[in-house]
Amino acid sequence: MSNSLLKINFTCLSALFFYIFLIPQASHGQVHLNSPVDEVNPLIGTTGNNSTEYGGLIPAVAPPFAMTQWCAQTRESSISSTSYHYNDKSIMGFTATHQPAIWMGDYGMVTICPQSGQLYTNRKRAMTFSHEDEKTTPYGYSVRMNAIAGGIIKANLAATSRAGLLSFSFPKSDSSFIFVEASRQENFVGWIEYDSLRNELIGYNPDRQSAHLGPPLPGFKGYFVVRFNKKPTAFGTTYHESIFKGKSQQSGDRCGAFLRFVTGDGDSVLVKTGTSFISIEQARSNLDLEIPGWKLETVQEQTKKEWNRYLARIKIDGGSKDNRTCFYTALYRTMQYPREFSEYGRYYSAFDDRIHQGISYNDYSLWDTFRAEHPLLNLLMPEKTGGMIQALLQMYKEGGWLPKWPNPTYTNIMIATHADAVIADAMVKGIKGFDKSLAWEAVKKDAFVAPSGDSTNKWGDRAPWTAYEARGGLTWYNKMGYIPSGRTNENVSRTIEYSYDDWCVAQVARLTGHPSDFKFLMNRSKNYQNTYDRRSGFFISRYENGSFVPENRSNEGMTEGSKWTYLFGAMHDIPGLIKLMGGAENFEKRLDENFDSSHYQHDNEPGHHYIYLYNYIGKPEKTQSRIYQYTPINYKNTPDGLLGNDDCGQMSAWLVFTSIGFYPVCPGSSEYAIGVPLFDHIQITVKSPSGQPHQLTIERKNYAPSKQHVKRVLLDGKKHNGLFFKHNELLNARTIIFEME
């Protein structure tokens, strides 16, 4: 979810691509397989230009799909602001965060801050630092900070899925503090207590920054247990800026507690924290299970091995350091969400406010991630994605609907019901581990049941919660075949996306034995055509009387974009789009104009498949040229190297798929459009339909700056006909060779 205009010059950028992304491939033959996690740069995307703050990412320390992430806190998080921003000059603590994306809120967080000389409970506690004294990896973080009273405080961080371990090295002082901020959000009362027998700070907060966007959760709490390896000389609590020495318990909307230590120069205090959404006892159990000892290096090595195990599912040879870093950082980002939400066989449900038995995940940015993130996970780790689908179905059982953007409960963020697409893609690709009959029940409700108050509610973006939106405007969509102007916000985008979701639900109907529903939904999936204005050649908002809005309002009814943003949005019916636009020649002209006149916005998701649409008219060389054009300007090895919000892995998943040579234009189908691989040698661990893992090798042969286009593709030694791979072809293949010319 992002919104900006990308202006480019094709000739200049083609030359730029040679220097940045292609010529370094001359190092082919040099293998970089030892530790892919050390190719990752977590600082990519941690800043943007001053007007957009794009990127919206943090240098999180945590294993893949972790329930809780840890990072240095340079500012207080909020909706539209993350805890860490590269341009900030000071650190106010280290936070256990659950904020999944910059446009969503944090919840159940806790912050730990070392201080020396004087205790501050507000932003005055922030200590300056230099990026030269900072080291960031997915498995560890360290930094030197300038203590306010003088001297240096060194911090070192390690983390597991539900726990963190910090080491603080202090200057000489009789007033070295560790301050724990238990809660900080207005109108949410947190609680903290010092247990001197266990030498622990225990507590919880019900903080949910997105609470106004969803239903109330009276039972929600983020629990924590903070344990210390040394006994303090004193302790106390805080409320806002008030300090209560010797007090062991505190509650309030901005409360905390502190321990005071006497330290020699360089003395360290270790702090480890368990987190939970179930109870304090569960937080303590999570801590004991995941970090039983006090050795920080052991925890870092454990998390490093886990990252290498996951990242090694794709191995690349050659390329420059920047090439490899961009690729593995993207792959790392695709393996962070959806996050684990269960705790050793139990989970708190934010959909019925109760504890359940089972496995759960949360923080699905479905409007974004259905496009490439979930298809990538289906390809690389089908053993996990079944559980992710089942978690969505549990939300349906517990709350009554599949979610749109759980954070951690229902929100009405974005449009359409793209859990339908995620479920359809999993079913078409043979993913196991979820209840298929329940899946049909859930997606059928999305397709046929309008939300409460639908005929009068316009469903404004980020409007305060009244009811679950689902397919807002479905009443009008069913009645008229499109959503008319003035009835529901974002009506044109909704009509197009509901048509796609209808097609996805139809695939589930087909696979679960409901032929009449399949036929009905396939017919209804053509509804997007009802908003096409042949006069202007765009999808345009229409009134209830059937007439189109005037030219000066032709961009109304769109989600995060213009009429160009959604011109090729019916990804489920590209042949129908081609026919609607007057045939292949006109379709090609419109595609060319979209790119060459700077209408294409790669920094936002609706157009991510557009580059691959040339395949549908037999012009793969144009797809390949556009890949060379847009990859280097959207993915760079710099803090501002991501020109859009990653949105829980979608922006990164595009780069991963594009780098290995194909892309899922229409999730819910078994096809991938063929592009051009960006490395000479790629190995992907896949599982055949029988479930046996093997290596799929992709080679790019004879590549040179003068040989950029694909001459032919060989699949296991035989010429591959056509411009698309089938999913099962990839699962069964051993070698794919792209011969360049």
C-alpha positions in Angstrom: 0.0 0.0 0.0 1.7 3.1 -1.2 1.1 6.0 -3.4 3.7 8.0 -5.5 4.5 8.7 -9.1 7.5 7.1 -10.7 9.1 9.0 -13.6 11.8 7.3 -15.6 13.8 7.5 -18.8 14.0 4.2 -20.5 17.2 4.8 -22.4 19.1 6.1 -19.4 17.9 3.4 -17.1 18.7 0.6 -19.5 22.3 1.8 -19.5 22.1 2.2 -15.7 21.0 -1.4 -15.4 24.1 -2.6 -17.3 26.4 -1.1 -14.8 24.4 -1.8 -11.6 22.8 -5.2 -12.2 24.2 -6.9 -15.2 27.8 -6.4 -15.9 28.9 -7.8 -12.5 27.5 -11.1 -13.6 30.9 -11.6 -15.3 31.9 -13.1 -11.9 29.9 -16.2 -12.7 31.5 -19.3 -11.3 32.2 -17.6 -8.0 29.9 -19.4 -5.5 28.4 -17.6 -2.5 26.6 -20.3 -0.6 28.2 -20.5 2.8 25.9 -18.1 4.8 23.2 -16.5 2.8 21.9 -14.6 5.9 25.2 -12.7 5.9 24.2 -11.4 2.4 21.2 -9.7 4.0 21.1 -6.0 4.7 18.2 -5.3 7.2 18.7 -1.5 6.7 17.3 -1.6 3.2 14.0 0.2 3.3 14.5 1.8 6.7 14.1 5.3 5.2 12.9 7.0 2.2 12.6 10.6 1.0 11.4 13.0 3.5 8.0 13.4 2.0 7.0 9.8 1.7 8.9 7.9 4.4 8.8 5.0 1.9 10.3 1.7 2.8 8.7 1.6 6.3 10.9 -1.3 7.4 12.9 -2.0 10.5 16.1 -3.9 11.1 14.3 -6.6 12.9 16.1 -9.3 14.9 14.1 -12.5 15.0 13.9 -15.9 13.3 11.7 -16.5 10.3 8.0 -15.8 10.9 8.7 -14.8 14.5 5.8 -13.9 16.8 7.8 -11.0 18.3 10.5 -8.9 16.6 13.1 -6.8 18.3 14.8 -3.7 17.1 16.4 -0.5 18.3 13.7 2.2 18.9 14.7 5.6 17.5 11.1 6.9 17.7 7.8 5.9 19.1 5.8 3.8 16.6 2.4 4.7 15.4 0.2 4.1 12.4 2.5 5.6 9.6 5.6 5.5 11.7 7.8 2.5 12.7 10.0 2.2 15.7 13.2 2.6 13.7 14.1 5.2 11.0 17.6 5.3 9.6 17.7 9.1 9.5 17.2 9.4 13.3 20.2 10.2 15.4 19.3 8.7 18.8 18.0 5.6 20.4 15.4 5.6 23.2 15.4 1.9 23.9 15.0 -1.6 22.4 11.5 -2.7 21.6 9.7 -6.0 21.3 7.4 -5.0 18.5 4.5 -6.6 16.6 4.0 -3.8 14.1 3.8 -5.6 10.7 3.9 -2.7 8.3 4.2 1.1 8.4 0.5 1.7 7.7 -0.6 -0.6 10.5 -0.3 -0.3 14.2 1.8 -2.0 16.9 0.2 -3.9 19.7 1.3 -5.6 22.9 4.8 -4.1 22.7 7.3 -3.5 25.5 10.5 -1.4 25.5 13.7 -1.8 27.5 16.1 1.1 27.8 19.5 1.3 29.6 20.4 4.6 31.1 23.3 6.0 33.1 23.5 8.8 35.7 19.9 10.0 35.7 16.7 8.2 35.0 14.3 9.6 32.3 10.9 8.1 31.6 10.1 10.1 28.5 11.8 10.8 25.2 14.7 12.7 27.0 16.2 9.3 27.6 17.2 9.0 24.0 21.0 8.6 23.5 22.8 9.6 20.4 24.7 7.1 18.2 26.4 6.7 14.9 25.7 4.2 12.2 29.4 3.5 12.2 29.0 2.0 15.6 26.0 -0.1 14.6 25.9 -3.6 13.3 22.6 -5.1 12.0 21.8 -8.7 11.0 18.6 -10.7 11.1 20.1 -12.7 14.0 21.8 -9.9 16.0 22.1 -6.2 16.5 24.8 -4.2 18.4 25.4 -0.5 18.9 27.4 2.0 21.0 25.3 4.8 22.5 26.5 8.0 24.1 25.1 8.1 27.7 23.5 11.4 28.6 25.6 11.7 31.7 28.8 10.8 29.8 30.5 7.6 28.8 29.4 4.8 26.5 26.6 2.3 26.8 27.0 -0.7 24.6 24.0 -2.9 23.6 23.9 -6.3 22.0 20.7 -8.1 21.0 19.6 -11.6 20.1 16.1 -13.1 19.7 14.0 -16.2 19.2 10.4 -16.3 18.0 8.9 -15.3 21.4 11.9 -14.1 23.5 14.8 -11.7 23.4 18.2 -11.4 25.1 20.0 -8.1 25.6 23.4 -7.3 27.0 24.1 -3.8 28.2 27.6 -2.7 29.0 27.7 0.4 31.3 30.2 3.1 32.2 31.3 3.4 35.9 28.3 4.6 37.9 26.4 4.1 41.0 23.2 4.9 39.0 23.1 2.5 36.0 19.4 2.0 35.2 17.4 -0.4 33.1 14.0 1.1 32.5 11.1 -1.0 31.2 8.2 0.9 29.5 5.2 -1.4 30.0 2.6 0.7 28.1 2.4 4.0 26.4 -0.9 4.3 24.6 -3.6 6.7 25.9 -6.8 5.0 27.1 -5.1 1.6 27.5 -4.1 0.7 31.1 -1.0 -1.4 31.4 0.5 -3.0 34.5 4.0 -3.9 35.7 5.4 -5.4 38.9 8.9 -6.2 40.2 9.1 -9.8 41.6 12.2 -9.6 43.8 12.2 -13.4 44.5 12.5 -14.2 40.8 14.3 -11.0 39.9 11.8 -10.3 37.2 9.7 -7.5 36.0 6.3 -8.9 34.9 3.4 -7.2 33.3 1.1 -6.6 30.3 -0.5 -4.0 28.2 -3.6 -4.0 26.1 -2.2 -1.4 23.7 -3.5 -1.7 20.1 -2.7 1.3 17.9 -5.3 0.1 15.3 -8.0 -0.5 17.9 -10.3 2.1 16.4 -10.3 0.2 13.1 -11.6 -3.1 14.6 -14.0 -4.5 17.2 -13.2 -4.2 20.9 -11.1 -6.9 22.5 -11.6 -6.7 26.3 -9.4 -9.8 26.9 -6.4 -8.7 24.7 -3.1 -8.2 26.5 0.5 -8.4 25.4 2.2 -10.1 28.4 5.9 -10.0 29.2 8.4 -11.4 31.7 11.7 -9.5 31.9 14.5 -11.3 33.8 17.9 -10.0 34.9 21.2 -11.9 35.6 22.1 -9.5 38.5 20.2 -8.3 41.5 19.7 -4.5 41.6 20.6 -2.2 44.4 17.2 -0.4 44.1 14.0 -0.5 42.1 10.9 1.6 41.5 8.0 2.3 39.2 7.0 5.2 36.9 3.8 6.8 35.7 4.3 9.3 32.9 7.2 11.4 34.2 6.6 10.6 37.9 9.2 8.3 39.6 8.3 6.2 42.6 11.4 4.8 44.3 10.9 1.5 46.1 7.4 0.9 44.7 7.1 -2.6 43.2 3.8 -2.3 41.3 2.3 0.2 38.9 -0.6 0.5 36.4 -1.5 3.3 34.0 -1.7 4.3 30.4 2.1 5.2 30.3 3.6 3.2 33.1 6.9 1.5 33.7 9.5 0.3 36.2 13.2 0.5 36.7 16.1 -1.3 38.4 19.2 0.5 39.5 22.7 -1.1 39.4 26.2 -0.1 40.6 28.6 -0.7 37.7 32.3 -0.5 37.1 33.4 0.7 33.7 32.4 -1.9 31.1 30.3 -4.0 33.5 27.4 -5.8 31.8 23.9 -6.5 32.8 22.0 -9.2 30.9 18.3 -8.9 30.3 16.0 -11.5 28.7 12.4 -11.2 28.0 9.6 -13.6 27.2 6.5 -12.4 25.4 3.0 -13.9 25.1 -0.6 -13.2 24.2 -1.9 -15.9 26.5 -0.6 -15.1 30.0 2.4 -14.1 32.2 2.9 -17.8 32.9 3.1 -18.5 29.2 5.5 -15.7 28.7 7.7 -17.2 31.3 7.4 -20.6 29.8 8.3 -19.2 26.3 11.4 -17.6 27.8 12.5 -20.7 29.6 12.0 -22.9 26.5 13.6 -20.6 24.0 16.4 -18.9 25.9 17.3 -21.2 28.9 20.8 -19.8 29.3 22.4 -16.4 29.4 24.9 -16.7 26.5 24.0 -14.2 23.8 26.2 -15.7 21.2 24.4 -19.1 21.5 21.1 -17.4 20.8 22.5 -15.5 17.8 24.0 -18.6 16.4 20.7 -20.5 16.8 18.8 -17.8 14.9 21.5 -17.5 12.3 21.3 -21.2 11.5 17.5 -21.0 11.2 17.8 -18.2 8.7 20.4 -20.0 6.7 18.1 -23.1 6.6 15.3 -21.1 5.2 17.3 -18.8 2.9 19.2 -21.7 1.4 16.0 -22.8 -0.3 17.2 -20.6 -3.1 21.0 -20.5 -3.8 22.5 -18.1 -6.4 25.9 -18.0 -8.0 27.7 -15.0 -9.2 26.6 -11.4 -9.3 28.0 -8.4 -7.4 27.8 -8.0 -3.7 24.9 -5.6 -4.2 23.1 -8.0 -6.5 23.2 -10.8 -3.9 22.4 -8.4 -1.0 19.3 -7.1 -2.7 18.1 -10.7 -3.6 18.7 -12.2 -0.1 17.3 -9.2 1.7 14.2 -9.6 -0.4 14.0 -13.3 0.3 14.5 -12.5 4.0 11.6 -10.1 4.0 9.3 -12.7 2.4 10.0 -15.0 5.3 8.8 -12.6 8.1 5.0 -12.6 7.6 2.4 -13.9 8.3 3.8 -14.1 11.9 3.5 -17.1 14.2 0.7 -16.4 16.6 0.5 -19.7 18.5 2.6 -20.6 21.6 3.4 -24.3 21.8 0.0 -25.7 20.8 -2.2 -22.8 22.1 -3.1 -19.4 20.7 -5.0 -16.3 21.7 -7.7 -15.5 19.1 -8.3 -11.8 18.4 -11.5 -12.9 16.7 -13.4 -14.3 19.6 -11.1 -13.0 22.4 -10.4 -16.5 23.7 -7.6 -19.1 24.1 -7.7 -22.1 21.7 -5.7 -25.2 21.0 -3.8 -25.3 17.8 -1.5 -23.5 15.4 -2.1 -19.9 14.4 -0.6 -17.1 12.3 -1.5 -13.4 12.1 -0.7 -10.1 10.3 -1.7 -10.9 6.7 -1.5 -7.9 4.4 -3.8 -9.7 2.0 -4.5 -6.9 -0.5 -0.8 -6.9 -1.1 0.5 -10.4 -0.4 -1.9 -12.5 -2.4 -0.1 -11.4 -5.6 3.4 -12.9 -5.1 4.2 -13.4 -1.4 1.8 -16.3 -0.8 2.5 -17.9 -4.2 6.2 -17.8 -3.3 5.6 -19.4 0.0 3.5 -22.1 -1.7 6.5 -22.8 -4.0 9.2 -22.7 -1.4 7.6 -24.1 1.8 4.3 -25.9 1.1 4.8 -27.6 4.5 4.1 -24.3 6.2 1.5 -22.7 4.0 -1.2 -25.2 4.8 -1.1 -24.0 8.5 -1.3 -20.4 7.3 -4.5 -21.2 5.4 -5.9 -23.1 8.4 -5.2 -20.0 10.6 -7.3 -17.9 8.2 -10.1 -20.5 8.4 -9.9 -20.5 12.2 -10.4 -16.7 12.1 -13.5 -17.4 10.0 -14.8 -19.9 12.5 -14.1 -17.6 15.5 -15.2 -14.3 14.0 -17.6 -15.2 11.3 -15.6 -13.9 8.3 -12.3 -14.4 6.7 -10.1 -11.3 7.5 -9.0 -8.6 5.1 -6.0 -7.2 7.1 -5.9 -8.7 10.6 -3.9 -6.5 13.0 -4.3 -8.7 15.0 -8.1 -8.7 14.7 -10.4 -7.5 11.9 -9.7 -4.2 10.3 -11.4 -2.9 7.1 -8.1 -1.8 5.6 -8.0 -2.0 1.8 -10.7 -3.5 -0.4 -12.0 -6.9 -1.6 -11.7 -10.3 0.0 -8.3 -11.6 -1.1 -8.1 -14.3 1.4 -10.2 -16.0 -1.4 -7.2 -15.7 -3.7 -4.7 -17.0 -1.1 -7.0 -20.1 -0.5 -7.6 -20.7 -4.2 -3.9 -20.5 -5.0 -3.1 -23.1 -2.2 -5.8 -25.4 -3.4 -4.9 -25.2 -7.1 -1.3 -26.0 -6.2 -2.1 -29.0 -4.0 -1.2 -27.5 -0.6 -2.3 -29.8 2.2 -3.0 -29.2 5.9 -6.3 -27.3 5.9 -10.0 -28.0 5.9 -11.1 -27.7 2.3 -14.8 -28.0 3.0 -14.5 -25.2 5.5 -12.5 -23.2 3.0 -15.4 -23.4 0.5 -17.9 -22.4 3.2 -15.7 -19.3 4.1 -15.0 -18.1 0.5 -18.7 -18.7 -0.5 -19.8 -16.3 2.3 -17.4 -13.7 0.9 -18.9 -14.1 -2.5 -22.6 -14.2 -1.7 -23.2 -12.4 1.6 -23.2 -8.6 1.8 -21.9 -7.0 5.0 -24.2 -5.5 7.6 -25.5 -2.0 6.5 -24.0 -2.4 3.0 -26.8 -0.5 1.2 -26.1 2.7 3.1 -22.5 2.4 4.3 -19.9 3.8 1.8 -17.1 2.0 3.6 -14.6 4.8 3.8 -10.9 4.0 4.0 -9.7 3.8 7.7 -13.2 4.8 8.9 -13.8 4.0 12.6 -15.2 0.5 13.1 -18.9 -0.1 12.7 -19.1 -3.6 11.2 -16.9 -5.9 9.2 -16.7 -4.7 5.6 -16.0 -7.9 3.7 -17.0 -7.0 0.1 -18.4 -3.6 0.8 -20.8 -2.6 -2.0 -21.6 -6.3 -2.8 -25.3 -5.3 -2.7 -24.8 -3.0 -5.7 -22.4 -5.3 -7.4 -25.0 -8.1 -7.4 -27.9 -5.8 -8.4 -26.2 -4.0 -11.2 -23.1 -5.9 -12.2 -20.9 -3.0 -11.1 -20.8 -0.7 -8.0 -22.2 2.7 -9.0 -20.7 6.1 -8.3 -21.8 7.6 -5.0 -22.9 4.3 -3.4 -19.6 2.8 -2.2 -16.1 4.4 -2.0 -13.4 3.1 -4.4 -16.2 1.6 -6.5 -14.3 1.0 -9.7 -11.4 -0.8 -8.1 -13.9 -2.8 -6.0 -15.7 -3.9 -9.1 -12.5 -5.1 -10.8 -11.2 -6.8 -7.7 -14.5 -8.4 -6.8 -14.6 -9.9 -10.3 -11.1 -11.4 -9.7 -12.2 -12.7 -6.3 -15.3 -14.3 -7.9 -13.0 -16.1 -10.3 -10.9 -17.3 -7.3 -14.0 -18.5 -5.4 -15.0 -20.3 -8.6 -11.8 -22.3 -8.5 -12.5 -23.4 -5.0 -16.0 -24.3 -6.0 -14.6 -26.4 -8.9 -12.1 -28.2 -6.6 -14.7 -28.9 -3.9 -17.4 -30.3 -6.2 -19.9 -27.3 -6.6 -20.3 -27.1 -10.4 -23.4 -24.8 -10.4 -21.6 -22.2 -8.2 -18.5 -22.5 -10.4 -20.5 -21.7 -13.5 -22.3 -18.8 -11.8 -19.1 -17.2 -10.4 -17.2 -17.6 -13.6 -19.9 -15.7 -15.4 -20.0 -13.0 -12.6 -16.2 -12.7 -12.8 -16.8 -10.8 -16.1 -18.4 -8.0 -14.2 -15.3 -5.9 -14.4 -16.2 -5.3 -18.1 -19.2 -3.4 -17.1 -17.1 -0.4 -16.0 -15.1 -0.3 -19.3 -15.7 2.9 -21.2 -15.0 2.1 -24.9 -14.9 5.8 -25.7 -12.0 6.6 -23.4 -10.5 3.2 -23.2 -10.4 3.1 -19.4 -12.4 1.5 -16.6 -14.5 4.5 -15.4 -17.0 5.1 -12.6 -20.6 4.8 -13.7 -23.9 6.2 -12.4 -26.8 4.0 -11.6 -28.4 5.0 -14.9 -25.5 3.4 -16.7 -23.8 6.6 -17.9 -20.1 7.2 -17.2 -18.9 10.1 -15.0 -17.5 13.1 -17.0 -13.8 13.2 -18.1 -12.8 15.5 -15.2 -13.9 12.8 -12.7 -12.4 9.8 -14.6 -10.0 9.0 -11.8 -12.6 8.7 -9.1 -13.5 5.4 -7.5 -9.9 4.1 -7.5 -7.9 2.6 -4.7 -4.5 4.2 -4.3 -4.1 5.2 -7.9 -5.6 6.4 -11.1 -7.5 5.0 -14.1 -4.1 3.8 -15.4 -3.4 2.0 -12.1 -6.3 -0.4 -12.8 -6.4 -0.5 -16.6 -4.9 -4.0 -16.6 -6.2 -5.1 -13.2 -8.4 -8.0 -14.3 -5.5 -10.4 -13.9 -7.9 -13.4 -14.1 -9.1 -12.7 -17.7 -6.2 -11.3 -19.7 -7.7 -12.7 -23.0 -10.9 -10.9 -22.2 -9.0 -7.7 -21.5 -7.2 -8.0 -24.8 -10.5 -8.4 -26.6 -12.1 -5.6 -24.7 -9.3 -3.2 -25.8 -9.7 -4.1 -29.5 -7.2 -6.9 -29.9 -3.5 -7.6 -29.4 -2.2 -4.6 -31.3 -4.2 -2.1 -29.3 -3.5 -3.9 -26.1 0.2 -3.6 -26.8 -0.1 0.1 -27.5 -1.9 0.7 -24.2 0.8 -1.3 -22.3 3.6 0.6 -24.0 1.9 3.9 -23.2 1.4 2.8 -19.6 5.2 2.3 -19.2 6.6 4.9 -21.5 4.4 7.8 -20.3 5.3 7.2 -16.6 1.9 5.8 -15.5 3.4 2.6 -14.2 3.9 2.7 -10.4 6.0 -0.3 -9.3 6.1 1.2 -5.8 2.5 0.0 -5.3 1.0 -3.4 -5.8 -1.9 -3.2 -8.3 0.5 -3.1 -11.2 3.0 -5.7 -10.2 1.9 -8.2 -12.9 1.8 -5.6 -15.7 5.4 -6.2 -16.9 4.5 -9.8 -17.6 1.4 -9.1 -19.7 3.4 -8.8 -23.0 3.6 -12.6 -22.8 -0.1 -12.9 -23.5 0.3 -11.2 -26.9 3.4 -13.1 -27.9 5.9 -10.3 -27.1 8.2 -11.8 -24.4 11.1 -9.6 -25.4 9.2 -6.6 -24.1 8.6 -8.3 -20.8 12.3 -9.0 -20.6 13.2 -5.4 -21.5 10.8 -4.0 -18.8 12.4 -6.3 -16.2 15.8 -4.8 -17.0 14.3 -1.4 -16.9 12.5 -1.5 -13.6 14.5 -3.8 -11.4 17.5 -1.6 -10.6 15.6 1.5 -9.9 13.2 -0.1 -7.4 15.7 -2.4 -5.5 19.0 -1.0 -4.3 21.4 -1.9 -1.5 20.8 1.4 0.4 18.6 2.4 3.3 16.4 4.2 0.8 16.7 1.4 -1.7 13.0 0.3 -1.7 10.8 2.8 -3.6 7.6 1.4 -2.0 6.4 -0.1 1.2 7.3 -3.8 1.4 3.8 -4.5 2.8 4.7 -7.8 4.5 6.9 -9.2 1.8 5.0 -8.4 -1.5 7.5 -5.9 -2.9 10.3 -8.3 -2.0 8.5 -11.3 -3.5 8.3 -9.6 -6.8 12.1 -9.3 -6.9 12.6 -12.9 -5.8 10.3 -14.3 -8.6 11.6 -11.9 -11.2 15.2 -12.8 -10.3 14.6 -16.6 -10.8 12.8 -16.1 -14.1 9.0 -16.3 -13.8 6.1 -14.6 -12.1 2.5 -15.6 -10.9 0.4 -13.2 -12.9 -2.9 -14.7 -11.7 -2.7 -16.3 -8.2 -5.4 -19.0 -8.1 -4.1 -20.4 -11.4 -1.3 -22.9 -11.9 0.6 -20.7 -14.4 3.7 -18.5 -14.1 4.6 -16.1 -16.9 8.2 -16.6 -18.0 10.6 -13.7 -17.8 14.4 -13.8 -17.7 16.5 -14.9 -14.7 18.9 -12.2 -13.3 21.6 -14.6 -12.2 23.5 -17.2 -14.2 23.0 -20.1 -11.8 20.1 -20.6 -9.4 19.2 -23.7 -7.3 15.7 -23.9 -5.7 14.7 -26.6 -3.3 11.2 -27.7 -4.3 9.0 -30.6 -3.4 7.6 -32.8 -6.1 3.9 -33.7 -6.0 4.9 -36.8 -4.1 6.4 -34.7 -1.4 10.0 -35.5 -2.0 12.4 -32.5 -2.0 14.8 -32.0 -4.8 16.9 -29.3 -6.5 15.6 -27.4 -9.4 18.5 -25.8 -11.3 17.9 -22.7 -13.4 20.7 -21.6 -15.7 21.1 -18.5 -17.8 23.5 -19.4 -20.6 25.4 -17.1 -23.0 24.3 -14.0 -21.2 26.2 -10.8 -22.2 25.2 -7.1 -22.4 24.6 -7.7 -26.1 22.6 -10.9 -25.4 19.8 -9.9 -23.1 16.8 -11.7 -24.6 15.7 -15.3 -24.3 16.3 -17.3 -27.4 14.7 -20.5 -26.1 14.0 -22.3 -22.9 15.0 -25.9 -22.3 13.1 -27.9 -19.6 15.0 -31.0 -18.7 16.8 -30.9 -22.0 13.7 -30.5 -24.2 12.6 -27.2 -25.8 9.8 -25.7 -23.8 7.0 -24.4 -26.0 5.0 -21.4 -24.9 5.6 -18.5 -22.5 4.3 -19.9 -19.3 5.4 -22.6 -16.8 2.8 -24.8 -15.0 3.3 -25.2 -11.3 3.7 -29.0 -11.6 6.3 -28.5 -14.3 8.4 -26.6 -11.8 7.8 -29.2 -9.1 8.9 -32.1 -11.4 11.7 -30.4 -13.3 15.3 -30.8 -12.5 16.9 -28.3 -14.9 15.6 -25.2 -16.7 18.0 -23.5 -19.1 17.5 -20.0 -20.5 19.6 -19.6 -23.7 20.2 -16.0 -24.4 20.7 -14.1 -27.7 
